[in-house]
């Protein structure tokens, strides 16, 4: 689209001035200056993107674009520069140049002011952003405090409800306890007469059984130890602890015994280590056998405590006698020392002796003894109160054969008494 044609020569001069050229400049100078100015005033190139500055830059870009189009159109049409007004003098040119410099300085100052205003605006925006963030933080803290107050109120209400519920529960528990106490008192009063009547009938029987056939509480330490080992909740822990302690003691004793003779760092160290291992192995065998024997003695003592058997006294006598004569380990031979029967076959008092050898075989000479004492008292037609015990006459350093015979005897007595008639 052709640009409008200026009316006067002053208009052409003004267009040259817009492009920062002297009147009469060539088409190449027009294009060159237009490109430089377009790099500054083009809206996409403008460095100060505020509304007012963008509007001003857009107006300037339109003016230089119009000047380029008009001047390039004239050059295309006439192939020469448009005629200019009369040339200015040196003083006028100097004045014009001074005005141009003042205008440029003013433009730079305006640009600096615009930059300062933009930086101030950026600081204001940053401060506004910070204030907004602070306001949001305060709002979130306020909401959090409100929620905490609400939760505290809910907890307080729940606590009060729980206290009221606990008070009601305690009141009901106290009432139930009072009722149960009253019921127990009534039951005790009702059973007092029955207990008094039964006390006379059991007095004779309890007195006879209380005087047991063997001395009571001869092995208090053994019974206390193995009573804890038979506890299913902690017996394994005590057993493990005992094994560890025994191994430590055996190691220390063997080490002291051996290396009190051998030098711990000498050339005979290997012989000392071998003897120490042998002593530890022998100690383990002896201590393990002794503990195993004592454990079975404890179990036999516990099984022989006074207890009720659902058999009459004659049948109980027959089964106990069969159990005694059925034990034959290590060439053991049984001999009944004495047997006292109560009047009317209502009970018996049996004493038996078993002699055995530490070695199995018919040629072994028996030199160890096991004495058994059994007492029974019939309480009614189908129940007998039975108690039995034993004493071992054998070397203390080796009780395994005696423990095996006691174990077999206990098992046979329990099996015979538990068998059906």
Secondary structure, DSSP 4 states (H G I P E B T S, - for coil): -PPPPPSSHHHHHHHHHHTT--TT--HHHHHHHHHHHHHHHSTTT-S--SHHHHHHHHHHHHHHHHHHHHHHHHHHHHSSPPP--PPP-HHHHHHHHHHHHHHHHHHHHHHHHHHHHHHHHHHHHHHHHHHHHHHHHHHHHHHHHHHHHHHHHHHHHHHHHHHHHHHHHHHHHHHHHHHHHHHHHHHHHHHHHHHHHHHHHHHHHHHHHHS-SS-S-S-HHHHHHHHHHT-TTTHHHHHHHHHHHHHHHHHHHHHHHHHTTS-TTSTTHHHHHHHHHHHHHHHHHHHHHHHHHHHHHHHHHHHTSSEEESS-HHHHHHHHHHHHHT--GGG-EEEEEEEEEPGGGSEEEEEEEEEE-SS-STTPPP-EEEEEEEEEEEEETTEEEEEEEEEEES-TT--HHHHHHHHHHHHHHHHHHHS--
